[in-house]
Amino acid sequence: MLLGIPDYGTFFVAALLIVLLPGPNSMFVLSEAARNGVRRGWAAALGVFVGDAVLMGLTFLGAASLLRGNPVVFSVVKYLGAAYLAWIGLRLVRAGLAALRRPGRAEAEPAPVPTRPGGSFTTALVLSLLNPKAILFFVAFFVQFLRPDSARPLADFLVLATTMQVLSMLYLGALIVAGTALARGFRQHRRTAGGLTGAVGAVFVGFGVKLAATSL
């Protein structure tokens, strides 16, 4: 036991597997880094960090009990998240198709989904907050390691939250490095970049459909 956390090793392994599991957050960070560069990739990663921190904080404050006891609230969040995923996916598909139709353009890389300053951060933040997979993890698993009878509940929470964020930072950082390498290839093969952007968009739409069917 670490502090008041029962079986921290189990939590660490499960958290690592959850972080490595492909999902919309990691896919968006990789896509931003590959299409728009390192700065936009890290802006998206920061949005994920903040979103996850908010979800963990709400879990610590008791939001998990609210969601378990009120399926209507969870359903609202679930469908909003699914719709947001589908919206991002459709915009990526449109950007990819536009690039395929203009193969001779000097710089025909797909246009970024968010076009306003801070758009990568904001999109990733909303994506993280409305991600039913993350919500289910915190409601069904994370909360089990927060013992109400612990002598130092805040310290326990900070250990668990820091573990999640460090694992997420290392993984998203690796994806950003990979995305930067992909970007160099995209500049030389614009049609391939457009096709992959459209494919990523289709995956996001699929995420939205799948998450809409998620049950608490």
C-alpha positions as MATLAB code, in Angstrom:
seq = 'MLLGIPDYGTFFVAALLIVLLPGPNSMFVLSEAARNGVRRGWAAALGVFVGDAVLMGLTFLGAASLLRGNPVVFSVVKYLGAAYLAWIGLRLVRAGLAALRRPGRAEAEPAPVPTRPGGSFTTALVLSLLNPKAILFFVAFFVQFLRPDSARPLADFLVLATTMQVLSMLYLGALIVAGTALARGFRQHRRTAGGLTGAVGAVFVGFGVKLAATSL';
ca = [
       0.000    0.000    0.000;
       1.314    3.461   -0.940;
       0.058    6.081    1.562;
      -3.626    5.159    1.863;
      -3.927    3.680   -1.637;
      -4.793   -0.029   -1.727;
      -2.739   -1.970   -4.292;
      -1.027    0.923   -6.063;
       0.692   -1.557   -8.414;
      -2.674   -2.656   -9.811;
      -3.635    0.962  -10.366;
      -0.344    1.717  -12.139;
      -0.677   -1.209  -14.569;
      -4.330   -0.436  -15.302;
      -3.590    3.280  -15.789;
      -0.749    2.435  -18.193;
      -3.022    0.182  -20.256;
      -5.764    2.825  -20.350;
      -3.295    5.490  -21.515;
      -1.902    3.213  -24.243;
      -5.372    2.184  -25.451;
      -6.067    4.028  -28.741;
      -8.735    6.668  -28.290;
      -9.894   10.042  -29.610;
      -7.590   12.075  -27.349;
      -4.371   10.397  -28.465;
      -5.551   10.262  -32.076;
      -6.236   14.004  -32.071;
      -2.817   14.849  -30.588;
      -1.055   12.676  -33.175;
      -3.119   14.218  -35.981;
      -2.373   17.784  -34.854;
       1.366   17.113  -34.585;
       1.462   15.430  -38.010;
      -0.580   18.087  -39.824;
       0.265   21.277  -37.958;
       3.599   20.814  -36.207;
       5.062   20.333  -32.734;
       3.549   23.465  -31.152;
       0.019   22.521  -32.141;
       0.666   18.967  -30.994;
       1.718   20.138  -27.540;
      -1.204   22.591  -27.410;
      -3.536   19.642  -28.012;
      -1.685   17.567  -25.400;
      -2.078   20.409  -22.884;
      -5.811   20.411  -23.561;
      -5.911   16.679  -22.776;
      -3.911   17.190  -19.555;
      -6.230   19.951  -18.337;
      -9.356   18.011  -19.304;
      -8.188   14.886  -17.500;
      -7.219   16.962  -14.447;
     -10.726   18.433  -14.336;
     -12.311   14.970  -14.615;
     -10.092   13.601  -11.853;
     -10.840   16.601   -9.657;
     -14.592   16.167  -10.168;
     -14.261   12.484   -9.316;
     -12.479   13.385   -6.083;
     -15.265   15.855   -5.239;
     -17.974   13.230   -5.725;
     -19.111   13.623   -9.335;
     -18.673    9.875   -9.822;
     -21.525    9.211   -7.399;
     -23.696   11.716   -9.257;
     -23.137    9.969  -12.587;
     -23.722    6.518  -11.129;
     -26.946    7.664   -9.526;
     -28.238    9.709  -12.462;
     -28.088    7.894  -15.820;
     -29.793   10.878  -17.513;
     -26.818   13.134  -16.734;
     -24.404   10.526  -18.060;
     -26.506   10.097  -21.208;
     -26.418   13.846  -21.883;
     -22.618   13.916  -21.552;
     -22.312   10.748  -23.624;
     -24.334   12.041  -26.578;
     -22.679   15.445  -26.496;
     -19.288   13.723  -26.612;
     -20.354   11.423  -29.445;
     -21.693   14.361  -31.462;
     -18.482   16.331  -30.887;
     -16.357   13.404  -32.048;
     -18.473   13.009  -35.176;
     -18.217   16.750  -35.883;
     -14.405   16.692  -35.663;
     -14.344   13.564  -37.831;
     -16.487   15.087  -40.549;
     -14.292   18.190  -40.672;
     -11.201   16.000  -41.047;
     -12.873   14.023  -43.828;
     -13.723   17.272  -45.647;
     -10.141   18.534  -45.226;
      -8.765   15.263  -46.587;
     -11.093   15.278  -49.593;
     -10.203   18.903  -50.329;
      -6.492   17.986  -50.375;
      -7.136   15.052  -52.713;
      -8.973   17.321  -55.140;
      -6.057   19.803  -55.261;
      -2.999   17.580  -55.741;
      -1.083   20.205  -57.681;
      -1.256   22.904  -55.049;
       2.161   23.934  -53.798;
       1.290   23.394  -50.166;
      -1.718   21.130  -50.169;
      -1.530   19.752  -46.682;
      -4.976   19.389  -45.118;
      -6.197   22.512  -43.369;
      -6.228   22.260  -39.582;
      -9.553   21.552  -37.970;
      -9.358   24.438  -35.471;
      -8.387   27.660  -37.276;
      -8.541   30.214  -34.468;
      -5.633   30.806  -32.039;
      -5.672   28.245  -29.257;
      -8.010   26.046  -31.276;
      -5.923   22.906  -30.792;
      -5.986   23.361  -27.011;
      -9.702   24.144  -26.884;
     -10.700   21.273  -29.151;
      -8.620   18.777  -27.162;
      -9.962   20.140  -23.866;
     -13.606   19.739  -24.905;
     -12.800   16.354  -26.432;
     -11.289   15.203  -23.144;
     -14.146   16.525  -20.993;
     -16.788   14.861  -23.176;
     -14.923   11.579  -23.682;
     -17.161    8.808  -22.259;
     -14.204    6.384  -22.182;
     -12.327    8.666  -19.800;
     -15.448    9.382  -17.757;
     -16.177    5.664  -17.393;
     -12.587    4.998  -16.319;
     -12.727    7.616  -13.567;
     -16.246    6.618  -12.461;
     -15.746    2.856  -12.498;
     -12.038    2.399  -11.686;
     -10.174    5.507  -10.519;
     -12.661    6.172   -7.718;
     -12.110    2.689   -6.243;
      -8.617    3.726   -5.125;
      -9.875    6.802   -3.281;
     -10.647    5.441    0.193;
     -13.052    7.677    2.158;
     -11.534    6.442    5.442;
      -7.989    7.381    4.422;
      -6.104    9.624    6.839;
      -4.804   11.705    3.915;
      -7.372   11.539    1.084;
      -5.975   14.580   -0.729;
      -2.453   13.117   -0.754;
      -3.818    9.819   -2.119;
      -5.669   11.675   -4.855;
      -2.582   13.685   -5.823;
      -0.489   10.507   -6.117;
      -3.074    8.831   -8.374;
      -3.640   11.963  -10.460;
       0.101   12.589  -10.879;
       0.621    8.979  -11.962;
      -2.047    9.331  -14.640;
      -0.715   12.650  -15.899;
       2.931   11.536  -16.058;
       2.016    8.398  -18.009;
      -0.182   10.463  -20.323;
       2.549   13.080  -20.834;
       5.152   10.462  -21.774;
       2.796    8.725  -24.202;
       1.497   11.896  -25.858;
       5.057   13.204  -26.102;
       6.032   10.066  -28.019;
       3.049   10.552  -30.321;
       4.079   14.154  -31.003;
       7.578   13.006  -31.971;
       6.035   10.383  -34.266;
       3.661   12.977  -35.710;
       6.554   15.307  -36.509;
       8.265   12.513  -38.430;
       5.030   11.833  -40.321;
       4.737   15.519  -41.196;
       7.969   15.403  -43.179;
       6.577   12.585  -45.290;
       3.253   14.400  -45.708;
       4.995   17.393  -47.275;
       6.430   15.139  -49.960;
       3.313   13.026  -50.519;
       0.370   15.391  -50.376;
      -2.198   12.950  -51.765;
      -1.206   10.397  -49.144;
      -1.576   13.083  -46.455;
      -5.058   13.909  -47.701;
      -6.071   10.243  -47.752;
      -4.769    9.629  -44.228;
      -6.489   12.755  -42.932;
      -9.776   11.512  -44.350;
      -9.155    8.092  -42.815;
      -8.503    9.647  -39.396;
     -11.736   11.595  -39.782;
     -13.617    8.369  -40.510;
     -12.091    6.828  -37.371;
     -13.338    9.792  -35.316;
     -16.845    9.332  -36.710;
     -16.571    5.655  -35.749;
     -15.493    6.665  -32.233;
     -18.571    8.857  -32.002;
     -20.920    6.047  -33.063;
     -19.258    3.579  -30.681;
     -19.295    5.944  -27.719;
     -22.952    6.784  -28.328;
     -23.697    3.143  -27.565;
     -21.651    3.162  -24.347;
     -23.578    2.276  -21.214;
     -22.778    3.217  -17.642;
];
